[in-house]
Amino acid sequence: MPNRILSILLAVLFLAACSDDDCADCPEQPGDLEPTLDNIWPHADGTTWTYDLRYDVHEGPVPADEVPPLPTMAELHAALQAPVAEDLLSSDLGLYRLQFDGMVTTDTDITAQNLVETIYAPVGDVRTVVAEPRDRQDRFLRLVARVRPDLRSLLAERFGFSAPDAAKSLDEVGTIFFLGAYAFAAEDTGYYGYGDVSVDHTWTYIEGDLAPGTSWSLELLGGGSDLWLYGQVWSVGDQEVAGATYANAVEYMYVVDLGIQEEVDEEGNLLGSIRSYMYGATVFVPGVGPVACQERHVFGGSADLQDDEPTRIFNHRCTLVP
């Protein structure tokens, strides 16, 4: 109950910025627009979305001698429709905000829109609300360093990123990835993210036409990492989100394959292996943008980083505050 009250109070606070006197920065209301790349994600400077966020942590899978293959996208979409089967360890409510805030230039001299992501969530037993800007690339590097020790030399060489940088709890990296933040670019072929190391795309939000079945893939962290982001238009049609029905909504599925990780104890004894991956769906509405997201992250731990949580499943749901 305290979490719900906190969420309501914060929603009122943020929605005050979208008053009748200042609605230029607010997403448009849904209508009967046909979805196109031009209207599926409005990105005028100052445009803001605020979401109710639920964040659950579950027990993860048990390391095994034989690791099953990555589930198909159809299997993962079906899994999103059901509760996580593993035991629930904790649950929190908060707010999640996205805002286009001016321009940003990466270290590789790519100038793009500055998409700022902020998580507002309780902290510990104090239930204090904090606003912390999120940089998806930094979080992703920490995640890879944690769940793929074999790639740490690549991270150090390519990004100057060392293993101690990853020595933070999985709770900190268990946040929204598929909407994400930093250098955002609307281009002729889709919507992309850029980082500070390469002039190539470091993330793809949407690419190609919006017909169901349209798909793409992107090798993350550049060539040689063998870490892949996959996206697919799953459906186009009416979608109900938090009691509101949106017409011509585009449901996008995402999967990140993080590969197989060996799980060891503090003495270095092999416990088995686990496949780490992330998957989720985001709903985009013409003239409005992203109105809902769901992500599940299946992560292994890292004994050498003194991780007390060997495997975990993080489940996140965000719905646009009406």
C-alpha positions as a Python dict, from the first residue, in 0.01 Angstrom:
ca = {
    (1, 'M'): (0, 0, 0),
    (2, 'P'): (275, 257, 78),
    (3, 'N'): (427, 187, -265),
    (4, 'R'): (96, 250, -438),
    (5, 'I'): (44, 578, -254),
    (6, 'L'): (398, 681, -343),
    (7, 'S'): (338, 602, -709),
    (8, 'I'): (16, 805, -718),
    (9, 'L'): (178, 1107, -553),
    (10, 'L'): (468, 1100, -797),
    (11, 'A'): (235, 1062, -1092),
    (12, 'V'): (52, 1377, -984),
    (13, 'L'): (384, 1557, -952),
    (14, 'F'): (503, 1466, -1299),
    (15, 'L'): (172, 1520, -1470),
    (16, 'A'): (169, 1873, -1333),
    (17, 'A'): (435, 1944, -1596),
    (18, 'C'): (175, 1853, -1860),
    (19, 'S'): (-89, 2107, -1765),
    (20, 'D'): (-333, 2272, -2001),
    (21, 'D'): (-102, 2574, -2010),
    (22, 'D'): (198, 2370, -2118),
    (23, 'C'): (95, 2068, -2322),
    (24, 'A'): (343, 2119, -2605),
    (25, 'D'): (578, 1872, -2438),
    (26, 'C'): (311, 1609, -2376),
    (27, 'P'): (247, 1307, -2600),
    (28, 'E'): (-51, 1342, -2831),
    (29, 'Q'): (-368, 1151, -2757),
    (30, 'P'): (-429, 833, -2962),
    (31, 'G'): (-647, 854, -3269),
    (32, 'D'): (-696, 659, -3588),
    (33, 'L'): (-352, 724, -3735),
    (34, 'E'): (-199, 449, -3942),
    (35, 'P'): (142, 359, -3795),
    (36, 'T'): (445, 482, -3989),
    (37, 'L'): (807, 544, -3901),
    (38, 'D'): (727, 916, -3899),
    (39, 'N'): (458, 895, -3630),
    (40, 'I'): (527, 581, -3426),
    (41, 'W'): (765, 756, -3186),
    (42, 'P'): (722, 1137, -3161),
    (43, 'H'): (1059, 1284, -3073),
    (44, 'A'): (1024, 1662, -3060),
    (45, 'D'): (1257, 1813, -2802),
    (46, 'G'): (1094, 1818, -2459),
    (47, 'T'): (853, 1532, -2528),
    (48, 'T'): (813, 1331, -2208),
    (49, 'W'): (657, 1000, -2108),
    (50, 'T'): (600, 892, -1747),
    (51, 'Y'): (518, 532, -1662),
    (52, 'D'): (408, 334, -1361),
    (53, 'L'): (682, 77, -1307),
    (54, 'R'): (662, -259, -1133),
    (55, 'Y'): (990, -437, -1070),
    (56, 'D'): (997, -799, -952),
    (57, 'V'): (1294, -1022, -871),
    (58, 'H'): (1257, -1400, -890),
    (59, 'E'): (1477, -1699, -826),
    (60, 'G'): (1670, -1787, -1140),
    (61, 'P'): (1720, -2119, -1317),
    (62, 'V'): (1949, -2380, -1169),
    (63, 'P'): (2286, -2420, -1349),
    (64, 'A'): (2294, -2742, -1548),
    (65, 'D'): (2545, -2963, -1728),
    (66, 'E'): (2356, -2916, -2055),
    (67, 'V'): (2217, -2573, -2137),
    (68, 'P'): (1900, -2562, -2349),
    (69, 'P'): (1902, -2348, -2664),
    (70, 'L'): (1770, -1994, -2659),
    (71, 'P'): (1388, -2012, -2675),
    (72, 'T'): (1228, -1899, -2999),
    (73, 'M'): (1073, -1555, -3017),
    (74, 'A'): (728, -1717, -3029),
    (75, 'E'): (804, -1910, -2710),
    (76, 'L'): (930, -1596, -2540),
    (77, 'H'): (625, -1395, -2643),
    (78, 'A'): (403, -1667, -2500),
    (79, 'A'): (608, -1666, -2179),
    (80, 'L'): (542, -1293, -2134),
    (81, 'Q'): (170, -1365, -2116),
    (82, 'A'): (214, -1582, -1806),
    (83, 'P'): (355, -1507, -1460),
    (84, 'V'): (715, -1601, -1387),
    (85, 'A'): (707, -1956, -1252),
    (86, 'E'): (1006, -1920, -1019),
    (87, 'D'): (967, -1798, -659),
    (88, 'L'): (918, -1424, -609),
    (89, 'L'): (1193, -1274, -391),
    (90, 'S'): (1100, -905, -394),
    (91, 'S'): (868, -657, -561),
    (92, 'D'): (879, -277, -589),
    (93, 'L'): (675, -2, -748),
    (94, 'G'): (811, 322, -886),
    (95, 'L'): (801, 554, -1183),
    (96, 'Y'): (998, 548, -1506),
    (97, 'R'): (1042, 858, -1720),
    (98, 'L'): (1173, 917, -2073),
    (99, 'Q'): (1241, 1266, -2206),
    (100, 'F'): (1403, 1416, -2512),
    (101, 'D'): (1627, 1684, -2365),
    (102, 'G'): (1830, 1876, -2622),
    (103, 'M'): (2119, 1728, -2816),
    (104, 'V'): (2424, 1527, -2716),
    (105, 'T'): (2753, 1457, -2895),
    (106, 'T'): (2918, 1121, -2839),
    (107, 'D'): (3293, 1074, -2796),
    (108, 'T'): (3297, 962, -3161),
    (109, 'D'): (3149, 1298, -3272),
    (110, 'I'): (2801, 1167, -3346),
    (111, 'T'): (2546, 1437, -3262),
    (112, 'A'): (2201, 1303, -3181),
    (113, 'Q'): (1905, 1373, -2958),
    (114, 'N'): (1962, 1330, -2586),
    (115, 'L'): (1711, 1070, -2467),
    (116, 'V'): (1720, 1085, -2088),
    (117, 'E'): (1596, 792, -1883),
    (118, 'T'): (1517, 830, -1513),
    (119, 'I'): (1410, 571, -1259),
    (120, 'Y'): (1217, 685, -953),
    (121, 'A'): (1206, 402, -703),
    (122, 'P'): (1215, 325, -330),
    (123, 'V'): (1560, 263, -184),
    (124, 'G'): (1600, 10, 96),
    (125, 'D'): (1372, 40, 396),
    (126, 'V'): (1372, 419, 391),
    (127, 'R'): (1141, 434, 88),
    (128, 'T'): (1321, 744, -34),
    (129, 'V'): (1261, 839, -396),
    (130, 'V'): (1564, 921, -606),
    (131, 'A'): (1606, 1046, -962),
    (132, 'E'): (1907, 893, -1132),
    (133, 'P'): (1989, 942, -1502),
    (134, 'R'): (2054, 612, -1674),
    (135, 'D'): (2311, 543, -1946),
    (136, 'R'): (2220, 218, -2116),
    (137, 'Q'): (2565, 155, -2263),
    (138, 'D'): (2736, 179, -1925),
    (139, 'R'): (2478, -53, -1769),
    (140, 'F'): (2512, -298, -2055),
    (141, 'L'): (2891, -308, -2021),
    (142, 'R'): (2858, -379, -1649),
    (143, 'L'): (2609, -651, -1724),
    (144, 'V'): (2832, -820, -1983),
    (145, 'A'): (3134, -800, -1751),
    (146, 'R'): (2928, -974, -1485),
    (147, 'V'): (2760, -1251, -1683),
    (148, 'R'): (3037, -1315, -1940),
    (149, 'P'): (3378, -1318, -1767),
    (150, 'D'): (3529, -1455, -2091),
    (151, 'L'): (3452, -1122, -2263),
    (152, 'R'): (3619, -897, -2006),
    (153, 'S'): (3940, -871, -2208),
    (154, 'L'): (3737, -750, -2506),
    (155, 'L'): (3559, -495, -2286),
    (156, 'A'): (3892, -371, -2150),
    (157, 'E'): (4049, -342, -2495),
    (158, 'R'): (3754, -188, -2676),
    (159, 'F'): (3591, 18, -2401),
    (160, 'G'): (3854, 54, -2127),
    (161, 'F'): (3611, -125, -1897),
    (162, 'S'): (3749, -339, -1614),
    (163, 'A'): (3586, -613, -1407),
    (164, 'P'): (3578, -405, -1085),
    (165, 'D'): (3346, -165, -1266),
    (166, 'A'): (3093, -448, -1271),
    (167, 'A'): (3114, -518, -898),
    (168, 'K'): (2770, -379, -824),
    (169, 'S'): (2456, -568, -744),
    (170, 'L'): (2248, -716, -1022),
    (171, 'D'): (1967, -504, -884),
    (172, 'E'): (2136, -197, -1033),
    (173, 'V'): (2159, -338, -1384),
    (174, 'G'): (1816, -497, -1372),
    (175, 'T'): (1643, -196, -1528),
    (176, 'I'): (1480, -109, -1858),
    (177, 'F'): (1700, -179, -2162),
    (178, 'F'): (1472, -190, -2465),
    (179, 'L'): (1357, 173, -2442),
    (180, 'G'): (1683, 289, -2290),
    (181, 'A'): (1863, 619, -2308),
    (182, 'Y'): (2147, 831, -2445),
    (183, 'A'): (2213, 932, -2810),
    (184, 'F'): (1889, 874, -3004),
    (185, 'A'): (1861, 916, -3381),
    (186, 'A'): (1554, 904, -3605),
    (187, 'E'): (1686, 800, -3947),
    (188, 'D'): (1529, 705, -4278),
    (189, 'T'): (1542, 334, -4197),
    (190, 'G'): (1441, 343, -3830),
    (191, 'Y'): (1524, 459, -3478),
    (192, 'Y'): (1872, 393, -3342),
    (193, 'G'): (2109, 454, -3052),
    (194, 'Y'): (2474, 558, -3065),
    (195, 'G'): (2753, 518, -2812),
    (196, 'D'): (3096, 660, -2731),
    (197, 'V'): (3323, 402, -2892),
    (198, 'S'): (3201, 335, -3247),
    (199, 'V'): (3039, 544, -3519),
    (200, 'D'): (2809, 250, -3589),
    (201, 'H'): (2469, 192, -3431),
    (202, 'T'): (2498, 52, -3080),
    (203, 'W'): (2125, -10, -3043),
    (204, 'T'): (1819, -52, -3264),
    (205, 'Y'): (1472, 39, -3139),
    (206, 'I'): (1276, 3, -3464),
    (207, 'E'): (1394, -74, -3817),
    (208, 'G'): (1224, -126, -4150),
    (209, 'D'): (854, -121, -4219),
    (210, 'L'): (594, -185, -3950),
    (211, 'A'): (430, -490, -4103),
    (212, 'P'): (396, -789, -3868),
    (213, 'G'): (691, -1023, -3909),
    (214, 'T'): (941, -753, -4008),
    (215, 'S'): (1263, -836, -3823),
    (216, 'W'): (1628, -735, -3788),
    (217, 'S'): (1937, -816, -3583),
    (218, 'L'): (2234, -622, -3449),
    (219, 'E'): (2560, -753, -3306),
    (220, 'L'): (2613, -559, -2984),
    (221, 'L'): (2951, -417, -2878),
    (222, 'G'): (3077, -449, -3234),
    (223, 'G'): (3214, -749, -3419),
    (224, 'G'): (3353, -1041, -3226),
    (225, 'S'): (3133, -1018, -2918),
    (226, 'D'): (2875, -1265, -3054),
    (227, 'L'): (2612, -1086, -2841),
    (228, 'W'): (2301, -1022, -3047),
    (229, 'L'): (1995, -801, -3027),
    (230, 'Y'): (1695, -924, -3225),
    (231, 'G'): (1377, -730, -3298),
    (232, 'Q'): (1050, -812, -3469),
    (233, 'V'): (716, -645, -3532),
    (234, 'W'): (489, -888, -3353),
    (235, 'S'): (145, -743, -3416),
    (236, 'V'): (-44, -434, -3530),
    (237, 'G'): (-394, -365, -3396),
    (238, 'D'): (-591, -257, -3092),
    (239, 'Q'): (-408, -290, -2760),
    (240, 'E'): (-549, -240, -2411),
    (241, 'V'): (-305, -83, -2165),
    (242, 'A'): (-406, -4, -1806),
    (243, 'G'): (-772, 21, -1902),
    (244, 'A'): (-717, 236, -2212),
    (245, 'T'): (-761, 97, -2564),
    (246, 'Y'): (-517, 220, -2828),
    (247, 'A'): (-593, 180, -3198),
    (248, 'N'): (-334, 69, -3454),
    (249, 'A'): (-76, -6, -3185),
    (250, 'V'): (247, -175, -3291),
    (251, 'E'): (378, -445, -3058),
    (252, 'Y'): (753, -495, -3090),
    (253, 'M'): (939, -799, -2954),
    (254, 'Y'): (1304, -781, -2851),
    (255, 'V'): (1554, -1050, -2752),
    (256, 'V'): (1916, -1012, -2641),
    (257, 'D'): (2120, -1332, -2641),
    (258, 'L'): (2401, -1298, -2385),
    (259, 'G'): (2538, -1645, -2445),
    (260, 'I'): (2636, -1922, -2207),
    (261, 'Q'): (2814, -1861, -1878),
    (262, 'E'): (2983, -2114, -1651),
    (263, 'E'): (2870, -2085, -1290),
    (264, 'V'): (3138, -2147, -1027),
    (265, 'D'): (3147, -2123, -650),
    (266, 'E'): (3388, -1906, -447),
    (267, 'E'): (3655, -2178, -469),
    (268, 'G'): (3623, -2190, -848),
    (269, 'N'): (3445, -2526, -859),
    (270, 'L'): (3215, -2561, -1160),
    (271, 'L'): (2848, -2572, -1063),
    (272, 'G'): (2712, -2592, -1416),
    (273, 'S'): (2623, -2347, -1692),
    (274, 'I'): (2341, -2107, -1762),
    (275, 'R'): (2226, -1911, -2066),
    (276, 'S'): (2174, -1544, -1990),
    (277, 'Y'): (1929, -1349, -2204),
    (278, 'M'): (1677, -1066, -2201),
    (279, 'Y'): (1344, -1050, -2379),
    (280, 'G'): (1044, -825, -2383),
    (281, 'A'): (775, -638, -2571),
    (282, 'T'): (708, -266, -2619),
    (283, 'V'): (381, -121, -2747),
    (284, 'F'): (406, 189, -2968),
    (285, 'V'): (103, 400, -3064),
    (286, 'P'): (99, 637, -3365),
    (287, 'G'): (120, 998, -3250),
    (288, 'V'): (186, 892, -2889),
    (289, 'G'): (497, 673, -2882),
    (290, 'P'): (574, 391, -2638),
    (291, 'V'): (279, 334, -2402),
    (292, 'A'): (380, 7, -2236),
    (293, 'C'): (679, -221, -2194),
    (294, 'Q'): (758, -552, -2038),
    (295, 'E'): (1102, -705, -1998),
    (296, 'R'): (1240, -1019, -1842),
    (297, 'H'): (1609, -1065, -1776),
    (298, 'V'): (1754, -1408, -1700),
    (299, 'F'): (2100, -1346, -1554),
    (300, 'G'): (2376, -1558, -1410),
    (301, 'G'): (2583, -1434, -1119),
    (302, 'S'): (2958, -1401, -1081),
    (303, 'A'): (3136, -1556, -783),
    (304, 'D'): (3463, -1372, -851),
    (305, 'L'): (3278, -1040, -812),
    (306, 'Q'): (3146, -1155, -474),
    (307, 'D'): (2794, -1189, -605),
    (308, 'D'): (2562, -1333, -343),
    (309, 'E'): (2286, -1383, -601),
    (310, 'P'): (2398, -1662, -839),
    (311, 'T'): (2101, -1650, -1080),
    (312, 'R'): (1802, -1420, -1094),
    (313, 'I'): (1506, -1338, -1317),
    (314, 'F'): (1407, -972, -1326),
    (315, 'N'): (1058, -887, -1449),
    (316, 'H'): (966, -527, -1531),
    (317, 'R'): (636, -379, -1645),
    (318, 'C'): (581, -14, -1737),
    (319, 'T'): (250, 145, -1836),
    (320, 'L'): (200, 504, -1943),
    (321, 'V'): (46, 724, -1675),
    (322, 'P'): (-280, 850, -1833),
}
